[in-house]
Amino acid sequence: MRHRIAVVGSGPAGLTFARVLHRHGYPVAVLERDPAPDARPPGGTLDLQEGLGQLALDKAGLLAEFQKLSRPEGQAMRILDTDGAVLRDWRPRPDDRANPEIDRGQLRDLLLGPLDVQWGRDVTRVVPGTRDGALVHFADGRRETFDLVVGADGAWSRIRPALSSATPHYTGVTYVETSLDDIDTRHPDLARLVGDGSLAVFGVNRALVAQRNSGGHVKVYAQFRAPLDRHANLDLADVEAVRSSLLALFDGWAAPVLDLLRRGTAFAHRPLHVLPVSHTWAHVPGVTLLGDAAHLMPPLGAGANLAMLEGAELAESVATGTGDLDETVRAFEEQMWERAARWAGMTAAGLERLVGPDPAEALAVFDEVQPS
C-alpha cells in the first residue's frame, strides 16, 4: 500500500517534491493556502545552478524544458562604483549554462504541469504521532491525516513548530524592492546600464542591485543595514515618501544609478530574516521540512536551489525506497542538515561582506565566484 503523503506549500521545494513523486507514479497531496497560482506576484528571477536546481529539474524530467525557458545571458554581472565607473563587466560565454536565470513564475508553471494542487487549503498546524498518523489542521476547521507531512511552507512555516522551536531572526539588513516595466522601450538608458543580467553598486553598509527578468521587467533592490523598525513611521504606500527616503540614504551616488530608484513604480519592504546556521531538530516520525522552512538563509543564490534538490532527493528516496518510510526520512534529514549548514554559513558570511563597511570586500566576493 502506498503511503499517504502531503506537502504543504507550492513554492519551488514543494512543487519539485511533488513533481518527482508524480514522475514515479506516486500520489501526493499538495496543500497551498493561496486560492490560485496567480493570487500573488511570483517574485523575481532565479539562477538555477548545475549541481543543485538544474539537477533537481533533471530528476523531475524537466531539464530540457527549463533550458528552453531559461536565460543564459542573464548570468551577466556588471559592478559599478558609486560614481558610476565600471569596475567589473562579466559576460557569459555562449555555451555557459552553469547558472542560467528563469523567472519564478515561469519556474512555478513548469513545475506545476500536471500536478493537482489543492488551492485554498490553509494549513494552521500539524500534530504528529496520532493513532492514524500526522494530523493536519486547516483554517476552515477540517482535519486530515497522513503518513508523512512535508513542510515546504517557507520562512514562517506553520509546520516547523511540530519539530523545532526556532524562529527566524533579523539579520540587520533590509531590502526595499521596486521595479521597472518595459525598460527597453520606456527607459533605454537604464536598459543599457543594467545590461542582459544584473547590475550592482556597493557603498558603505548599503548597495543597489538591479536584475533583469524576462519581458523587459527589471527588479531593483535597495539594500542597507538598519534597525528593523527603520520605516516604522513611514507609510510604505506613499511611493514618493519612500522614494525620498531612499534617495537620501544613497545621496551622492551617480545620477544614472539613482535613476533606478527615481523611476521605480512601487516599493516593497523586505527585511531579511534567517534561521540559525546549523538548524536541526530531534527527528519526529511523520513530519519533516524542506527549503526555507528548514534552513532560511540570505537570498544569495543558494536557497531555492537547495530547496529544489532537497525536494527531488526526498521524493526519489520515498518513491524508490524499499525500507521503512521513517528511516528514509531520518536519513534524508541528516544529509540535508549537513549540506544546508555549509551553505547557510557561506551565505551569512557573504551577506556580511556584500552589505558591510568595506565595499572592496563586496567586490572581492564576486571576484571569487566569477570567471576571470
Disulfide bonds with the S-S distance in Angstrom:
none
